[in-house]
Amino acid sequence: MIALVDYGLGNIQAFANIYKRLNIPVVVAGTVGQLAAAERIILPGVGAFDWAMARLQESGMRDCLDDLVLNKKRPVLGVCVGMQMMACRSDEGKMAGLGWIEGEVKKLGGGEDEKVRGAEDERLNGRKLSLPHMGWNDVTPTDPGGFFNGISAARFYFLHSYYFAPASPDAILAMTDYNGPFASAVRVGNVYGTQFHPEKSHQWGIQLLKNFANL
């Protein structure tokens, strides 16, 4: 059973519809009781970092999530802000993140860590970098198997102004270029994250969500 964490943010129904079409059991979890039995977890998110963290805390599911992910090692997939929440902190806010993956959330084009970004220039083709990064973009996996199994010439839908900068390059599952490369998918152990929206990414997103269900 895959649990979609419903704390008031994210495209919950879009994920549920995909899994129902794939005939994969899914539950929308808005309480600890609904979440506790999950074999896999999806943590969606939209909006600002602090707002999302506060909503999750107010939901009453934070401690249960920490136990399932950190102690029981249930696979979890964070999407967009749901992925950013897995970091230790964010330049977008003041609240601490979940800290499931060591790293920070940085603003695109803000002169961040060159090892991850590869560029400090805030200009794109001679123009000021347009934020948010919105629309379709190429995603290049560091390993075409596993999480990205069966996905070729991958293009996914993005809508964000910040990105996850993991402390270790070993955590990077995929890269995307937007005025320089950034980590668009990460993984440490049972914790996965995508900056893009698989639930909005047609066949590529459907295959990726199927792969997560089969991990």
ROMARGU-776283 format. One record per residue (C-alpha): residue number from 0; residue in one letter; x, z, y. Coordinates in steps of 0.1 Angstrom, whole numbers, plus 5000, padded with zeros to 4 digits. Each point is the difference from the previous one (the first is absolute). Example, Ala and Ser with C-alpha at 12.3 -4.5 7.8 and 13.67 -1.06 7.14 Angstrom:
% residues 2
nuke num = 0; residuo = A; px = 5123; pz = 5078; py = 4955;
nuke num = 1; residuo = S; px = 5014; pz = 4993; py = 5034;
***
This chain:
% residues 215
nuke num = 0; residuo = M; px = 5000; pz = 5000; py = 5000;
nuke num = 1; residuo = I; px = 5013; pz = 4990; py = 5034;
nuke num = 2; residuo = A; px = 4990; pz = 5023; py = 5029;
nuke num = 3; residuo = L; px = 4996; pz = 4986; py = 5035;
nuke num = 4; residuo = V; px = 5007; pz = 5029; py = 5024;
nuke num = 5; residuo = D; px = 4970; pz = 5000; py = 5024;
nuke num = 6; residuo = Y; px = 5010; pz = 5021; py = 5030;
nuke num = 7; residuo = G; px = 4982; pz = 4978; py = 5025;
nuke num = 8; residuo = L; px = 5026; pz = 4973; py = 5006;
nuke num = 9; residuo = G; px = 5008; pz = 4968; py = 4982;
nuke num = 10; residuo = N; px = 4983; pz = 4971; py = 4983;
nuke num = 11; residuo = I; px = 4986; pz = 5020; py = 4971;
nuke num = 12; residuo = Q; px = 4972; pz = 4976; py = 4990;
nuke num = 13; residuo = A; px = 5023; pz = 4970; py = 5000;
nuke num = 14; residuo = F; px = 5023; pz = 5017; py = 4974;
nuke num = 15; residuo = A; px = 4970; pz = 5011; py = 4980;
nuke num = 16; residuo = N; px = 4985; pz = 4965; py = 4999;
nuke num = 17; residuo = I; px = 5033; pz = 4985; py = 4988;
nuke num = 18; residuo = Y; px = 5003; pz = 5025; py = 4971;
nuke num = 19; residuo = K; px = 4964; pz = 4996; py = 4990;
nuke num = 20; residuo = R; px = 5005; pz = 4963; py = 4998;
nuke num = 21; residuo = L; px = 5031; pz = 5006; py = 4978;
nuke num = 22; residuo = N; px = 4979; pz = 5024; py = 4979;
nuke num = 23; residuo = I; px = 5025; pz = 5028; py = 5007;
nuke num = 24; residuo = P; px = 4984; pz = 5035; py = 5003;
nuke num = 25; residuo = V; px = 5001; pz = 5013; py = 5036;
nuke num = 26; residuo = V; px = 4986; pz = 5030; py = 5019;
nuke num = 27; residuo = V; px = 4997; pz = 5007; py = 5037;
nuke num = 28; residuo = A; px = 5014; pz = 5035; py = 5002;
nuke num = 29; residuo = G; px = 4988; pz = 5021; py = 5030;
nuke num = 30; residuo = T; px = 5005; pz = 5034; py = 4984;
nuke num = 31; residuo = V; px = 5026; pz = 5018; py = 4980;
nuke num = 32; residuo = G; px = 4978; pz = 4999; py = 4969;
nuke num = 33; residuo = Q; px = 4997; pz = 4962; py = 5002;
nuke num = 34; residuo = L; px = 5037; pz = 4996; py = 5006;
nuke num = 35; residuo = A; px = 5014; pz = 5024; py = 4974;
nuke num = 36; residuo = A; px = 4992; pz = 4978; py = 4970;
nuke num = 37; residuo = A; px = 5017; pz = 4969; py = 5014;
nuke num = 38; residuo = E; px = 5026; pz = 4982; py = 4979;
nuke num = 39; residuo = R; px = 5010; pz = 4979; py = 5030;
nuke num = 40; residuo = I; px = 4995; pz = 5005; py = 5037;
nuke num = 41; residuo = I; px = 4996; pz = 4976; py = 5030;
nuke num = 42; residuo = L; px = 5005; pz = 5015; py = 5034;
nuke num = 43; residuo = P; px = 4988; pz = 4975; py = 5027;
nuke num = 44; residuo = G; px = 5003; pz = 5005; py = 5037;
nuke num = 45; residuo = V; px = 4994; pz = 4984; py = 5034;
nuke num = 46; residuo = G; px = 5006; pz = 5011; py = 5035;
nuke num = 47; residuo = A; px = 5026; pz = 5025; py = 5014;
nuke num = 48; residuo = F; px = 5023; pz = 5021; py = 4979;
nuke num = 49; residuo = D; px = 4990; pz = 5035; py = 5014;
nuke num = 50; residuo = W; px = 4963; pz = 4991; py = 4998;
nuke num = 51; residuo = A; px = 5003; pz = 4990; py = 4963;
nuke num = 52; residuo = M; px = 5020; pz = 5031; py = 4991;
nuke num = 53; residuo = A; px = 4975; pz = 5023; py = 5017;
nuke num = 54; residuo = R; px = 4971; pz = 4983; py = 4983;
nuke num = 55; residuo = L; px = 5017; pz = 5004; py = 4966;
nuke num = 56; residuo = Q; px = 5007; pz = 5036; py = 5006;
nuke num = 57; residuo = E; px = 4964; pz = 5006; py = 5011;
nuke num = 58; residuo = S; px = 4987; pz = 4983; py = 4968;
nuke num = 59; residuo = G; px = 5012; pz = 5029; py = 4979;
nuke num = 60; residuo = M; px = 5018; pz = 4977; py = 4976;
nuke num = 61; residuo = R; px = 5035; pz = 5003; py = 5013;
nuke num = 62; residuo = D; px = 5011; pz = 5027; py = 4976;
nuke num = 63; residuo = C; px = 4984; pz = 4983; py = 4970;
nuke num = 64; residuo = L; px = 5018; pz = 4968; py = 5010;
nuke num = 65; residuo = D; px = 5034; pz = 5017; py = 5002;
nuke num = 66; residuo = D; px = 4994; pz = 5015; py = 4965;
nuke num = 67; residuo = L; px = 4990; pz = 4968; py = 4984;
nuke num = 68; residuo = V; px = 5028; pz = 4979; py = 5015;
nuke num = 69; residuo = L; px = 5029; pz = 5025; py = 5001;
nuke num = 70; residuo = N; px = 4993; pz = 5022; py = 4969;
nuke num = 71; residuo = K; px = 4978; pz = 4979; py = 4977;
nuke num = 72; residuo = K; px = 5018; pz = 4967; py = 5010;
nuke num = 73; residuo = R; px = 4968; pz = 4979; py = 5002;
nuke num = 74; residuo = P; px = 5007; pz = 4965; py = 5014;
nuke num = 75; residuo = V; px = 4989; pz = 4998; py = 5036;
nuke num = 76; residuo = L; px = 4998; pz = 4969; py = 5023;
nuke num = 77; residuo = G; px = 5000; pz = 5005; py = 5038;
nuke num = 78; residuo = V; px = 4987; pz = 4971; py = 5021;
nuke num = 79; residuo = C; px = 5009; pz = 4994; py = 5037;
nuke num = 80; residuo = V; px = 4997; pz = 5033; py = 5017;
nuke num = 81; residuo = G; px = 4995; pz = 5015; py = 4965;
nuke num = 82; residuo = M; px = 5036; pz = 4988; py = 4993;
nuke num = 83; residuo = Q; px = 5013; pz = 5013; py = 5033;
nuke num = 84; residuo = M; px = 4985; pz = 5035; py = 4993;
nuke num = 85; residuo = M; px = 5023; pz = 5002; py = 4970;
nuke num = 86; residuo = A; px = 5030; pz = 5003; py = 5023;
nuke num = 87; residuo = C; px = 5014; pz = 5032; py = 5015;
nuke num = 88; residuo = R; px = 4991; pz = 4991; py = 5036;
nuke num = 89; residuo = S; px = 4990; pz = 4972; py = 5023;
nuke num = 90; residuo = D; px = 5010; pz = 4988; py = 5034;
nuke num = 91; residuo = E; px = 4963; pz = 4995; py = 5007;
nuke num = 92; residuo = G; px = 4991; pz = 5037; py = 4998;
nuke num = 93; residuo = K; px = 5011; pz = 5036; py = 4998;
nuke num = 94; residuo = M; px = 4986; pz = 5012; py = 4967;
nuke num = 95; residuo = A; px = 5020; pz = 5002; py = 4968;
nuke num = 96; residuo = G; px = 4993; pz = 4974; py = 4974;
nuke num = 97; residuo = L; px = 4994; pz = 5006; py = 4963;
nuke num = 98; residuo = G; px = 5038; pz = 4997; py = 4993;
nuke num = 99; residuo = W; px = 4994; pz = 4983; py = 4966;
nuke num = 100; residuo = I; px = 5028; pz = 4975; py = 5008;
nuke num = 101; residuo = E; px = 5029; pz = 5009; py = 5022;
nuke num = 102; residuo = G; px = 4999; pz = 4979; py = 5031;
nuke num = 103; residuo = E; px = 4985; pz = 4995; py = 5035;
nuke num = 104; residuo = V; px = 4974; pz = 4977; py = 5016;
nuke num = 105; residuo = K; px = 5014; pz = 4979; py = 5028;
nuke num = 106; residuo = K; px = 4985; pz = 4976; py = 5026;
nuke num = 107; residuo = L; px = 5006; pz = 4963; py = 4994;
nuke num = 108; residuo = G; px = 5025; pz = 4985; py = 5024;
nuke num = 109; residuo = G; px = 5011; pz = 5034; py = 5013;
nuke num = 110; residuo = G; px = 5037; pz = 4998; py = 4991;
nuke num = 111; residuo = E; px = 4997; pz = 5019; py = 4968;
nuke num = 112; residuo = D; px = 5023; pz = 5004; py = 4970;
nuke num = 113; residuo = E; px = 5019; pz = 4967; py = 4996;
nuke num = 114; residuo = K; px = 5004; pz = 5005; py = 4963;
nuke num = 115; residuo = V; px = 4962; pz = 4996; py = 4996;
nuke num = 116; residuo = R; px = 4990; pz = 4980; py = 5030;
nuke num = 117; residuo = G; px = 5031; pz = 4977; py = 5004;
nuke num = 118; residuo = A; px = 4992; pz = 4994; py = 5036;
nuke num = 119; residuo = E; px = 4996; pz = 5019; py = 5033;
nuke num = 120; residuo = D; px = 4987; pz = 4973; py = 5022;
nuke num = 121; residuo = E; px = 4964; pz = 5005; py = 5011;
nuke num = 122; residuo = R; px = 4996; pz = 4963; py = 5006;
nuke num = 123; residuo = L; px = 4985; pz = 4974; py = 4976;
nuke num = 124; residuo = N; px = 5010; pz = 4964; py = 5007;
nuke num = 125; residuo = G; px = 5009; pz = 5009; py = 5036;
nuke num = 126; residuo = R; px = 4968; pz = 5019; py = 5006;
nuke num = 127; residuo = K; px = 4992; pz = 5037; py = 5000;
nuke num = 128; residuo = L; px = 4992; pz = 5011; py = 4965;
nuke num = 129; residuo = S; px = 4962; pz = 5000; py = 4995;
nuke num = 130; residuo = L; px = 4985; pz = 5032; py = 4986;
nuke num = 131; residuo = P; px = 4982; pz = 5007; py = 4979;
nuke num = 132; residuo = H; px = 5015; pz = 4978; py = 4972;
nuke num = 133; residuo = M; px = 4967; pz = 4985; py = 4989;
nuke num = 134; residuo = G; px = 4992; pz = 4973; py = 4975;
nuke num = 135; residuo = W; px = 5016; pz = 4984; py = 4969;
nuke num = 136; residuo = N; px = 5037; pz = 5002; py = 4993;
nuke num = 137; residuo = D; px = 5024; pz = 4995; py = 4971;
nuke num = 138; residuo = V; px = 5009; pz = 5029; py = 4978;
nuke num = 139; residuo = T; px = 5033; pz = 4998; py = 4980;
nuke num = 140; residuo = P; px = 5002; pz = 5024; py = 4971;
nuke num = 141; residuo = T; px = 5034; pz = 5015; py = 4992;
nuke num = 142; residuo = D; px = 4989; pz = 4999; py = 4963;
nuke num = 143; residuo = P; px = 4974; pz = 4974; py = 4990;
nuke num = 144; residuo = G; px = 4988; pz = 5020; py = 4970;
nuke num = 145; residuo = G; px = 4980; pz = 5032; py = 4997;
nuke num = 146; residuo = F; px = 4980; pz = 5006; py = 5031;
nuke num = 147; residuo = F; px = 5003; pz = 4963; py = 5011;
nuke num = 148; residuo = N; px = 4997; pz = 4986; py = 4965;
nuke num = 149; residuo = G; px = 4983; pz = 4966; py = 4999;
nuke num = 150; residuo = I; px = 5001; pz = 4996; py = 5038;
nuke num = 151; residuo = S; px = 5019; pz = 4970; py = 5014;
nuke num = 152; residuo = A; px = 5003; pz = 4986; py = 5035;
nuke num = 153; residuo = A; px = 4984; pz = 5033; py = 5011;
nuke num = 154; residuo = R; px = 4982; pz = 5001; py = 5033;
nuke num = 155; residuo = F; px = 4981; pz = 5032; py = 5011;
nuke num = 156; residuo = Y; px = 4980; pz = 5010; py = 5030;
nuke num = 157; residuo = F; px = 5015; pz = 5024; py = 5025;
nuke num = 158; residuo = L; px = 4986; pz = 5020; py = 5029;
nuke num = 159; residuo = H; px = 5025; pz = 5026; py = 5014;
nuke num = 160; residuo = S; px = 5025; pz = 5009; py = 5028;
nuke num = 161; residuo = Y; px = 5021; pz = 5024; py = 4980;
nuke num = 162; residuo = Y; px = 5018; pz = 4998; py = 4967;
nuke num = 163; residuo = F; px = 5015; pz = 5023; py = 4973;
nuke num = 164; residuo = A; px = 5038; pz = 5003; py = 5002;
nuke num = 165; residuo = P; px = 5010; pz = 5017; py = 4967;
nuke num = 166; residuo = A; px = 5032; pz = 5021; py = 5000;
nuke num = 167; residuo = S; px = 5013; pz = 4981; py = 4969;
nuke num = 168; residuo = P; px = 5000; pz = 4962; py = 4996;
nuke num = 169; residuo = D; px = 4993; pz = 5007; py = 4963;
nuke num = 170; residuo = A; px = 4964; pz = 5009; py = 5010;
nuke num = 171; residuo = I; px = 4993; pz = 4965; py = 5014;
nuke num = 172; residuo = L; px = 4978; pz = 4979; py = 4977;
nuke num = 173; residuo = A; px = 4994; pz = 4971; py = 5024;
nuke num = 174; residuo = M; px = 5011; pz = 4987; py = 5034;
nuke num = 175; residuo = T; px = 4982; pz = 4981; py = 5027;
nuke num = 176; residuo = D; px = 5014; pz = 4983; py = 5031;
nuke num = 177; residuo = Y; px = 4984; pz = 5006; py = 5035;
nuke num = 178; residuo = N; px = 5028; pz = 4996; py = 5025;
nuke num = 179; residuo = G; px = 5023; pz = 5014; py = 4974;
nuke num = 180; residuo = P; px = 4994; pz = 5014; py = 4965;
nuke num = 181; residuo = F; px = 4981; pz = 5032; py = 4992;
nuke num = 182; residuo = A; px = 4989; pz = 5017; py = 4968;
nuke num = 183; residuo = S; px = 4965; pz = 4988; py = 4992;
nuke num = 184; residuo = A; px = 4998; pz = 5018; py = 4966;
nuke num = 185; residuo = V; px = 5017; pz = 5031; py = 4988;
nuke num = 186; residuo = R; px = 5003; pz = 5021; py = 4968;
nuke num = 187; residuo = V; px = 5015; pz = 5032; py = 4989;
nuke num = 188; residuo = G; px = 4990; pz = 5011; py = 4965;
nuke num = 189; residuo = N; px = 4963; pz = 5001; py = 4997;
nuke num = 190; residuo = V; px = 4995; pz = 4995; py = 5038;
nuke num = 191; residuo = Y; px = 4993; pz = 4964; py = 5012;
nuke num = 192; residuo = G; px = 4991; pz = 4987; py = 5035;
nuke num = 193; residuo = T; px = 4992; pz = 4968; py = 5017;
nuke num = 194; residuo = Q; px = 4999; pz = 4993; py = 5037;
nuke num = 195; residuo = F; px = 4978; pz = 4970; py = 4994;
nuke num = 196; residuo = H; px = 4963; pz = 5001; py = 4989;
nuke num = 197; residuo = P; px = 4996; pz = 4988; py = 4964;
nuke num = 198; residuo = E; px = 4963; pz = 5005; py = 5002;
nuke num = 199; residuo = K; px = 4999; pz = 4972; py = 5027;
nuke num = 200; residuo = S; px = 5026; pz = 4977; py = 4984;
nuke num = 201; residuo = H; px = 4980; pz = 4978; py = 4976;
nuke num = 202; residuo = Q; px = 5016; pz = 4992; py = 4967;
nuke num = 203; residuo = W; px = 5033; pz = 5016; py = 5008;
nuke num = 204; residuo = G; px = 4984; pz = 5033; py = 5008;
nuke num = 205; residuo = I; px = 4977; pz = 4999; py = 4970;
nuke num = 206; residuo = Q; px = 5029; pz = 4995; py = 4977;
nuke num = 207; residuo = L; px = 5020; pz = 5028; py = 5016;
nuke num = 208; residuo = L; px = 4971; pz = 5024; py = 4997;
nuke num = 209; residuo = K; px = 4996; pz = 4990; py = 4964;
nuke num = 210; residuo = N; px = 5037; pz = 5006; py = 4994;
nuke num = 211; residuo = F; px = 4997; pz = 5035; py = 5015;
nuke num = 212; residuo = A; px = 4972; pz = 5008; py = 4976;
nuke num = 213; residuo = N; px = 5022; pz = 4989; py = 4971;
nuke num = 214; residuo = L; px = 5032; pz = 5019; py = 5010;
***
